[in-house]
Amino acid sequence: MNITSQIKQPIFNEMELFEKKFYESMTSKVALLNRITYYIVNRKGKQMRPMFVFLTAKMVSGGIVNERTYRGASVIELIHTATLVHDDVVDDSNRRRGFFSINALWKNKIAVLVGDYLLSKGLLLSIDNGDFDLLKIISVAVREMSEGELLQIEKARRLDITEDVYYEIIRKKTATLIAACCALGAKSVIEDDLQVENMRKFGELIGMAFQIKDDLFDYSEEAIGKPTGIDIKEQKMTLPLIHVLNTCTPQEKKWLINSIKNHNKDKKRVKEVIAFVKNNNGLAYAENKMVQFQQEALSLLGNYPDSEFKGALTLMVNYVIERKK
């Protein structure tokens, strides 16, 4: 049994039912929209976010989920899908998980409108059912994700990112949605704000570790579904690079910045940058930080009694930093 199946095991029935409810939550009277949403549903990823919602809900409540939990998982997935559709337009990307992206098949205008539709469907699903507490959690996540993306664009132009700014970017851009999944799962079944905040923090820490792992893939030789060095080509400032920029000599820093700004399409130069980052402790430093976030996340599970749900969440945290793609 692969690791994803192991994690899903304690929530297998919930995930089956969720898929049905999720597809229903997308339906529309417009045939074109239904054709596109059908395409989206049939090319889904691992569905990590709904898994976080259900596992968190079951761990904090001793195995209980309710209709609010299903709605919360659907809203998160609707909003996550909307952001992916919009991201592909922004990045002018033609592929998503090995398939054609929505904008590649139906052009940008339709892709943007589909993203808007999914976003509004998510918000209405909460409003129509009076889940205003869940809606607040999700709305904060959407705001932070937009801020994170814009902060990254702003800083990338000047290549002057400090480590603290980098953490702020990834907290908003990536970690905030996973934090929302865990807070939402807890909030759907219990009223204890302290536990909800504990779970939010847990999700945020996993999200931070997840993004650093993604950064490290840019330096790996293995086939991971994205070409090595792509972050450098796109002038994205990742943790291994930021650490090396902050610790190398002024001369080396000048060479690095010049390489990223003016020679990021030169394959030989990109390879030299990758080698320089590796040789100057960039990867080891980032890996160390990633493990710190992972350990901190695991420590937040310590207060809960052992259960299959806690076991699956622990597996999930470890999978985040051990995954190969």
Buried (B, 14 or more C-beta within 10 A) or exposed (E): EEBBEBBBBBBEEBBEEBBEBBBEBBEEEEEEBEEBBEBBBEEEEBBBBBBBBBBBBBBBBEEEBEEBBBBBBBBBBBBBBBBBBBBBBEEEEEEBEEBBBBBBEBEBEBBBBBBEBBBEBBBBBBEEBEBEBBBEBBBBBBEBBBBBBEBBEEBBEEBEBEBEBBBBBBBBBBBBBBBBBBBBBBBBBBEEEEBBBBBBBBBBBBBBBBBBBBBBBBBBEEEBEEEBBEBBBEEBBBBBBBBBBEEBEEEBBEBBEEBBEEBBEEEEBBEBBBEBBBEBBBBEBBBEBBEBBBEBBBEBBEEBEEBBBBBBBBBBBEBBBEBEE
